[in-house]
Amino acid sequence: MDQHPAWGKAALSAAVAIATVAGTGAIHADQGANSAPQFDFYGSLRTQGEYVRPDNRDESEDGLDAYWGVRDAYSRLGVHMDWALNDWIDLFGQVELPIDTANGKVQDPWDQDADVRVAQIGLRGDFGRVAYGQQWMPYYNAIASPLDMFSTYYSGFATFTSFRLGDTVSYYTPELGGFTFAGSYSRNRGALRVDGTPDDHYQAVAQYAVGDTTVAVGVDDQRGEKDLRLYGASISHVMGDLYLAAKYERFSSDIDEQAFGQDGSEAFNVFASYRWGPHVFKGMLAQVDHYGETIAHLGYDYLWTDNLKLFAEYYSEEETAAITERRAGAETFPAGASGGQVIAAGIRYDF
């Protein structure tokens, strides 16, 4: 779900240029400032072994043989930059690259054309937060993220929205009596117009947090020839070591055939996790029309240290959504596999 690398590089170049201009302006505006930009380098290495058993294992009928393999689970290397320009405004930036450990390449393991995960620059203060570049999207953060809690490669597929988009301007408000609001505009990142070019993409969300419960609603407007628009709502609640979440999404569009984005198609997910000392147990059930259909996902994490995690998961989908060929991604999407089951186990190390 990442974007083409050319867009990521464009966002990265823009981020560097904006940071240079903003930094120079800040120095000229406040010669007495003694702050300096702070850089935080980080990484997360995530690798899994897996057994994949598609429901249709007859290659002569466009199926996919069962296989054992190794797959990356979204490893990344990155750097955060924070710069207090004065007492009320900070400049921030982030660059994050995907590291496909299974293939030994700088690429996303799903969208293998993408070589940048995040490249953004922005300002934050009492007014909220504004950012430009390739970034996590407001709709995903509010609606899908509360259920995107698994550790393997198969995390996050049971939603209709995109995780990150480039050429995006976003704004998040400060908290206002428990409410927060956010919106974004992504140039040429929407659905296709009649002439085959991508339309602009808009998102808007609202969240309300009271105690340990958070409720969110949002719209993901991809526009285009088929007037593709996604509405969603989520709720999450923390009860000590128990975490519960659910979400609902529904498409509105001019698509009337049975396909992704069909008018009235729905996604419904329920998720629960429980932590017992270093042990974390997770489970999700989902029904996602035309993208996995009935999905079951179970997981176990063992938190060995604060930085090291071992994990094991079972994933099942009725129709093909996440399953691919060995170490492949979206470019070899094997629709003829007709869904299947996966057993995976791996290791994650954060630094």
C-alpha positions as CSV (number, residue, x, y, z in Angstrom):
1,M,0.0,0.0,0.0
2,D,3.0,2.3,-0.2
3,Q,3.5,4.5,-3.2
4,H,5.9,4.5,-6.1
5,P,9.5,5.3,-5.1
6,A,9.6,8.4,-7.4
7,W,6.9,10.0,-5.2
8,G,8.8,9.1,-2.0
9,K,12.0,10.7,-3.4
10,A,10.1,13.8,-4.4
11,A,8.7,14.1,-0.9
12,L,12.1,13.6,0.6
13,S,13.6,16.3,-1.5
14,A,10.8,18.7,-0.6
15,A,11.3,17.8,3.1
16,V,15.0,18.7,2.9
17,A,14.3,21.9,1.1
18,I,11.6,23.0,3.5
19,A,13.8,22.2,6.5
20,T,16.6,24.3,5.1
21,V,14.4,27.3,4.4
22,A,12.5,27.0,7.7
23,G,15.7,26.6,9.7
24,T,17.4,29.6,8.0
25,G,14.3,31.7,8.6
26,A,14.2,30.7,12.3
27,I,17.8,31.7,12.8
28,H,17.3,35.1,11.2
29,A,14.1,35.6,13.2
30,D,15.6,34.7,16.6
31,Q,19.3,35.3,16.7
32,G,19.2,34.6,20.5
33,A,17.8,31.1,20.1
34,N,20.3,28.5,21.4
35,S,18.3,25.3,20.5
36,A,19.7,22.9,17.9
37,P,18.0,20.2,15.9
38,Q,17.9,16.9,17.6
39,F,18.2,13.6,15.6
40,D,16.9,10.2,16.7
41,F,18.0,7.3,14.6
42,Y,15.9,4.1,15.0
43,G,15.2,0.8,13.4
44,S,13.1,-2.3,13.7
45,L,14.2,-5.7,12.2
46,R,11.3,-8.1,11.8
47,T,11.6,-11.5,10.1
48,Q,9.4,-14.5,10.0
49,G,9.4,-18.1,8.8
50,E,6.0,-19.3,7.4
51,Y,4.0,-22.1,6.0
52,V,1.5,-21.0,3.4
53,R,-1.3,-23.3,2.4
54,P,-3.6,-21.8,-0.3
55,D,-7.1,-23.3,-0.7
56,N,-6.5,-23.8,-4.4
57,R,-3.2,-25.7,-4.7
58,D,-3.6,-26.7,-8.4
59,E,-1.2,-24.5,-10.5
60,S,-2.7,-25.8,-13.7
61,E,-5.9,-24.0,-12.7
62,D,-4.2,-20.7,-11.6
63,G,-3.8,-21.9,-8.1
64,L,-0.7,-21.7,-5.9
65,D,1.3,-24.6,-4.4
66,A,1.7,-24.7,-0.6
67,Y,5.2,-23.6,0.5
68,W,7.6,-23.0,3.4
69,G,9.5,-19.7,3.3
70,V,11.0,-16.7,5.0
71,R,9.3,-13.3,4.7
72,D,10.1,-9.9,6.1
73,A,7.5,-8.4,8.5
74,Y,7.9,-4.7,7.7
75,S,11.5,-4.0,8.9
76,R,12.5,-0.4,8.7
77,L,15.3,2.1,9.4
78,G,14.7,5.8,10.0
79,V,15.5,9.1,11.6
80,H,13.4,11.6,13.5
81,M,14.4,15.3,13.6
82,D,13.0,17.8,16.1
83,W,13.9,21.4,16.3
84,A,12.4,23.9,18.9
85,L,12.4,27.1,16.8
86,N,11.1,29.1,19.7
87,D,8.9,28.7,22.8
88,W,5.7,27.9,20.8
89,I,6.6,26.1,17.6
90,D,8.7,23.1,16.7
91,L,9.9,22.0,13.4
92,F,10.0,18.2,12.9
93,G,10.9,15.8,10.1
94,Q,11.1,12.0,9.5
95,V,12.6,9.7,6.9
96,E,11.9,6.0,7.1
97,L,13.1,3.3,4.7
98,P,11.7,-0.2,4.4
99,I,14.2,-3.0,4.7
100,D,13.1,-6.3,3.1
101,T,15.2,-8.7,5.1
102,A,14.0,-11.8,3.2
103,N,15.0,-10.4,-0.2
104,G,17.9,-8.3,0.9
105,K,16.6,-5.1,-0.6
106,V,15.4,-1.6,0.3
107,Q,11.7,-2.1,-0.5
108,D,8.4,-2.7,1.1
109,P,7.7,-6.5,1.3
110,W,4.1,-5.9,0.0
111,D,4.5,-3.0,-2.4
112,Q,8.0,-4.0,-3.7
113,D,8.1,-0.9,-5.9
114,A,8.2,1.3,-2.8
115,D,11.6,2.2,-1.3
116,V,10.4,4.9,1.1
117,R,7.9,4.4,3.9
118,V,7.8,7.9,5.4
119,A,9.4,11.2,4.2
120,Q,7.7,14.2,5.9
121,I,8.4,17.7,7.3
122,G,6.1,19.7,9.5
123,L,5.4,22.1,12.3
124,R,3.7,21.5,15.7
125,G,2.7,23.7,18.6
126,D,-0.4,24.8,20.6
127,F,-2.2,25.2,17.2
128,G,-1.8,21.4,16.5
129,R,0.3,19.7,13.9
130,V,0.7,20.3,10.1
131,A,2.9,18.1,7.9
132,Y,3.7,17.6,4.2
133,G,5.1,14.6,2.4
134,Q,4.6,10.8,2.5
135,Q,3.0,10.0,5.8
136,W,0.6,7.8,7.8
137,M,-2.9,8.9,6.9
138,P,-5.5,10.4,9.3
139,Y,-8.2,7.8,8.4
140,Y,-5.9,4.9,9.0
141,N,-4.7,6.3,12.3
142,A,-8.2,6.8,13.6
143,I,-10.2,3.9,12.1
144,A,-7.9,1.0,11.1
145,S,-4.9,1.4,13.4
146,P,-6.7,0.5,16.6
147,L,-7.0,-3.1,15.2
148,D,-3.7,-3.3,13.4
149,M,-1.9,-5.0,16.3
150,F,-0.4,-8.2,14.9
151,S,3.3,-8.8,14.5
152,T,3.6,-10.7,11.2
153,Y,3.5,-9.6,7.6
154,Y,-0.2,-10.4,7.6
155,S,-1.1,-7.6,9.9
156,G,-3.3,-4.7,8.6
157,F,-4.9,-6.3,5.5
158,A,-8.5,-6.3,6.8
159,T,-9.3,-2.7,5.9
160,F,-10.2,-0.9,2.7
161,T,-8.0,2.2,3.2
162,S,-4.3,3.0,2.4
163,F,-1.7,3.2,5.2
164,R,0.5,5.9,3.8
165,L,0.3,8.3,0.8
166,G,2.8,10.8,-0.7
167,D,2.2,14.4,-1.8
168,T,0.0,14.8,1.3
169,V,-0.7,17.8,3.5
170,S,-2.3,16.9,6.8
171,Y,-3.5,18.8,9.8
172,Y,-4.3,17.5,13.3
173,T,-6.0,19.8,15.9
174,P,-5.0,19.9,19.6
175,E,-7.3,18.1,22.0
176,L,-10.5,20.1,22.5
177,G,-12.5,18.7,25.5
178,G,-11.7,15.1,24.6
179,F,-12.2,15.7,20.8
180,T,-9.5,15.8,18.2
181,F,-10.0,16.4,14.5
182,A,-7.7,15.7,11.4
183,G,-7.8,16.1,7.7
184,S,-5.6,15.6,4.7
185,Y,-5.3,16.4,1.0
186,S,-3.2,14.2,-1.3
187,R,-2.5,15.5,-4.7
188,N,-3.2,12.9,-7.5
189,R,-3.5,10.0,-5.1
190,G,-7.1,9.2,-5.5
191,A,-9.1,6.8,-7.8
192,L,-8.7,7.1,-11.6
193,R,-10.6,9.7,-13.5
194,V,-12.2,9.1,-16.9
195,D,-8.9,9.9,-18.7
196,G,-7.0,7.4,-16.6
197,T,-5.2,9.9,-14.4
198,P,-5.5,9.7,-10.6
199,D,-7.8,12.2,-8.9
200,D,-7.0,14.1,-5.7
201,H,-7.6,12.3,-2.4
202,Y,-9.3,13.8,0.7
203,Q,-9.7,12.5,4.3
204,A,-11.4,13.8,7.4
205,V,-11.7,12.2,10.8
206,A,-13.0,13.0,14.3
207,Q,-12.0,11.2,17.6
208,Y,-13.4,11.4,21.1
209,A,-11.6,10.0,24.1
210,V,-13.2,9.6,27.5
211,G,-11.4,7.6,30.1
212,D,-10.1,4.4,28.6
213,T,-12.5,4.5,25.6
214,T,-11.9,6.1,22.2
215,V,-14.4,6.5,19.5
216,A,-13.7,7.7,15.9
217,V,-15.5,8.4,12.7
218,G,-14.0,9.3,9.3
219,V,-14.3,9.6,5.6
220,D,-11.8,8.6,2.9
221,D,-12.8,10.3,-0.3
222,Q,-10.9,8.9,-3.3
223,R,-13.2,10.5,-5.9
224,G,-12.4,9.5,-9.5
225,E,-14.7,8.3,-12.3
226,K,-16.5,6.0,-9.9
227,D,-16.9,8.5,-7.1
228,L,-15.2,6.2,-4.6
229,R,-15.8,7.2,-1.0
230,L,-15.2,5.2,2.2
231,Y,-16.9,5.8,5.5
232,G,-15.7,4.3,8.7
233,A,-16.1,4.2,12.5
234,S,-14.0,2.5,15.3
235,I,-14.2,2.1,19.0
236,S,-11.5,0.8,21.4
237,H,-11.4,0.3,25.2
238,V,-8.7,-0.6,27.7
239,M,-9.5,-2.6,30.8
240,G,-6.2,-3.2,32.6
241,D,-4.4,-5.9,30.6
242,L,-7.4,-6.4,28.3
243,Y,-7.8,-4.4,25.1
244,L,-10.9,-4.5,22.9
245,A,-11.5,-2.8,19.6
246,A,-14.0,-2.9,16.7
247,K,-14.4,-1.1,13.4
248,Y,-16.9,-0.8,10.5
249,E,-16.3,0.5,7.0
250,R,-18.7,0.9,4.1
251,F,-18.0,2.0,0.5
252,S,-20.2,4.4,-1.5
253,S,-19.4,4.4,-5.2
254,D,-20.7,4.0,-8.7
255,I,-19.3,0.5,-8.9
256,D,-22.2,-2.0,-9.2
257,E,-20.3,-5.2,-10.0
258,Q,-18.9,-7.6,-7.4
259,A,-15.4,-6.1,-7.0
260,F,-13.3,-4.1,-4.6
261,G,-15.0,-0.8,-4.0
262,Q,-18.5,-2.0,-4.9
263,D,-21.2,0.3,-3.7
264,G,-22.4,-0.8,-0.3
265,S,-19.5,-3.3,0.3
266,E,-18.5,-3.5,4.0
267,A,-15.7,-4.4,6.3
268,F,-16.4,-5.4,9.9
269,N,-13.7,-6.4,12.4
270,V,-13.5,-7.2,16.1
271,F,-10.2,-7.5,18.0
272,A,-9.1,-8.5,21.5
273,S,-5.7,-8.8,23.2
274,Y,-4.7,-9.8,26.7
275,R,-1.3,-9.3,28.3
276,W,-0.1,-11.6,31.1
277,G,3.4,-10.7,32.2
278,P,5.6,-11.1,29.1
279,H,2.9,-13.0,27.2
280,V,0.4,-11.3,24.8
281,F,-2.5,-13.1,23.3
282,K,-4.4,-11.6,20.3
283,G,-7.4,-12.5,18.2
284,M,-9.4,-10.9,15.4
285,L,-12.4,-11.9,13.3
286,A,-13.3,-9.9,10.2
287,Q,-15.7,-9.9,7.2
288,V,-14.2,-7.8,4.4
289,D,-16.2,-7.8,1.2
290,H,-14.2,-8.6,-1.9
291,Y,-10.8,-8.4,-0.1
292,G,-10.4,-11.5,2.0
293,E,-14.1,-12.1,2.8
294,T,-14.1,-14.1,6.1
295,I,-10.8,-13.6,8.0
296,A,-9.5,-15.1,11.2
297,H,-6.2,-14.0,12.8
298,L,-4.7,-15.4,16.0
299,G,-1.4,-14.3,17.6
300,Y,1.0,-14.8,20.4
301,D,3.9,-12.5,21.4
302,Y,6.6,-13.2,24.0
303,L,8.2,-10.0,25.2
304,W,11.7,-11.3,25.9
305,T,13.1,-7.8,26.7
306,D,11.9,-4.3,26.1
307,N,13.5,-4.4,22.6
308,L,13.2,-8.1,21.6
309,K,10.0,-9.9,20.8
310,L,9.2,-13.5,19.6
311,F,5.9,-14.0,17.9
312,A,3.7,-16.7,16.3
313,E,0.5,-16.3,14.4
314,Y,-2.2,-18.1,12.5
315,Y,-4.0,-16.3,9.6
316,S,-6.9,-17.5,7.4
317,E,-8.7,-15.7,4.6
318,E,-11.6,-17.0,2.5
319,E,-10.6,-15.2,-0.7
320,T,-7.1,-14.0,-1.6
321,A,-6.1,-10.7,0.0
322,A,-2.7,-11.1,1.8
323,I,-1.4,-14.4,0.5
324,T,1.2,-14.2,-2.3
325,E,4.0,-16.3,-3.8
326,R,7.1,-17.0,-1.7
327,R,8.8,-13.6,-0.7
328,A,6.7,-11.8,-3.3
329,G,4.2,-9.0,-2.9
330,A,1.3,-7.2,-4.7
331,E,2.9,-7.5,-8.1
332,T,2.3,-11.2,-8.2
333,F,-1.1,-11.2,-6.5
334,P,-2.4,-14.8,-7.0
335,A,-6.1,-14.3,-7.1
336,G,-6.5,-17.9,-8.2
337,A,-5.2,-19.2,-4.9
338,S,-8.7,-18.5,-3.5
339,G,-7.5,-17.6,0.0
340,G,-5.9,-20.0,2.3
341,Q,-4.1,-20.4,5.7
342,V,-0.8,-19.3,7.1
343,I,1.2,-20.4,10.1
344,A,4.1,-18.0,10.9
345,A,6.7,-17.4,13.6
346,G,9.4,-14.9,13.9
347,I,11.5,-12.4,15.8
348,R,11.4,-8.6,16.1
349,Y,14.2,-6.4,17.5
350,D,13.8,-2.6,17.9
351,F,16.7,-0.2,18.4
